[in-house]
Amino acid sequence: DPNAPVVISNVGPGVTGTDAVNVNQLNQGLATSINTSNTYTDKVAATTLQQANNYTDQKLSQLNSDISGIRDEARQAAAIGLAAASLRYDDRPGKLSVAAGGGFWRDSSAFAFGAGYTSEDGRIRGNLSGTAAGGNVGVGAGLSFTLN
């Protein structure tokens, strides 16, 4: 049959660029290409994974640091609130008074101080306060009027 495929057997390995190759040479070339490709892919994938892990670790560490800072500030704010709430001024008419207070929440402490004045007729009360906690300071003021 002139249309039947022809198999050429016992072909030696090609030597120059224009020689035909046999199946063994072809398979060896493919295996080398695949192994080289796999080695490169594994190396790049490992490097990329390591970079991704390092980035994630860095961001998580930064997030933990941020959360720790926020927690410290919140605890200081709670201590400040307790200290400021401890201030008590003389409400009697015509009296100027000073007050100091302290607050402690978890591992944070705060100090508050202030002055208050009640008018001679007792209808107006004003106060000014300051607080200190964790190296930070704050101020507050209040004014109240008695209407009847």
Order of alpha helices (4+ residues) and beta strands (2+ residues): alpha-beta-beta-beta-beta
